Amino acid sequence: MKVLVTGASRGIGRAIAEKFLSLGHEVIGVDCLSEHLTHARYRHVCADILTDELPREEGVEILINNAGVQDSGRDIDVNLKGTIRVTECYAMQPRIRSVLFIASSSAQTGSEFPEYAASKGGVVAYMKNVALRVAKYGATSNSLSPGGVTTALNDRVMRDPVLWNRIMEQTLLPKWASAEEIAEWAYFVTAVNRSMTAQDILIDNGEAAKSDFVW
C-alpha cells in the first residue's frame, strides 16, 4: 500500500515508516528535517506541514499524521492546523483506506504544556470529524494517544534520575513505551483493523488509571 507519514525523520514517525517498509509497503515521508531513511521504497519530502507546499501524491491509501511540536509557540498552528491541512489534502479521496493521528495522553488528561494539550485535544476531535467523512470510502479514522515514549525528545527527563523516578511513580507499569511499540499499534490500527473507527486509544502504561486508595 501507499503510505504517507508526516514527521518521519525521527522518533515515532521514523519507527512507523520503518515498520511499513519492513512489511513491503511504499512510504512517503514528509518532514521539515532533511534527514531520512535510505530505502528503495522510501521517498522523502522536506516540507513544513503548515507553511510549505505539500507534495502532489495521488492515491494515498494510509495517511499517518505524526508531525508535531511541543512548547514551541506554534503548537496549535503546527499540531492542529498543519495536521488538518495535510489530511484535507490526502485523505478525502476514494483510495484512502485509513487515517491515523498521533495525539497524546494530554488530550485526555490536560497535562503538559497548555497549547500542546489543547492542540492534541483538537486533533482527537478532528479525528472523529474525519471518520464521519471518510466512511463513504470504507475507510477508518482513529488516533493513538501515547503517554511517555522513549525518544530523544524526552532526553531531558529520561537522563535525570530524580525526574525519571518521579515519572515512574505515576504509572501502574513503571516504564514508558518505545517508538517501535507505538509503530506496532499504528500498523495494526491502519493496515489490519477494518472495523474500529472514530476511536482514540490511550497508550500510557496506566498513568491515567493510577489511583492511590487511602483508608
HUMO-V332944 format. One record per run of one state. SS is the DSSP state (h for helix, s for strand, l for the rest). FROM is the first residue (numbers start at 0). LEN is the number of residues. If there is no record, write none. Layout:
BEGIN
ss=SS from=FROM len=LEN
ss=SS from=FROM len=LEN
END
This chain:
BEGIN
ss=l from=0 len=1
ss=s from=1 len=5
ss=l from=6 len=4
ss=h from=10 len=12
ss=l from=22 len=3
ss=s from=25 len=6
ss=l from=31 len=10
ss=s from=41 len=5
ss=l from=46 len=15
ss=s from=61 len=4
ss=l from=65 len=9
ss=h from=74 len=16
ss=l from=90 len=7
ss=s from=97 len=5
ss=l from=102 len=3
ss=h from=105 len=4
ss=l from=109 len=4
ss=h from=113 len=24
ss=l from=137 len=2
ss=s from=139 len=7
ss=l from=146 len=2
ss=s from=148 len=1
ss=l from=149 len=2
ss=h from=151 len=7
ss=l from=158 len=2
ss=h from=160 len=8
ss=l from=168 len=8
ss=s from=176 len=1
ss=l from=177 len=1
ss=h from=178 len=14
ss=l from=192 len=7
ss=s from=199 len=4
ss=l from=203 len=12
END
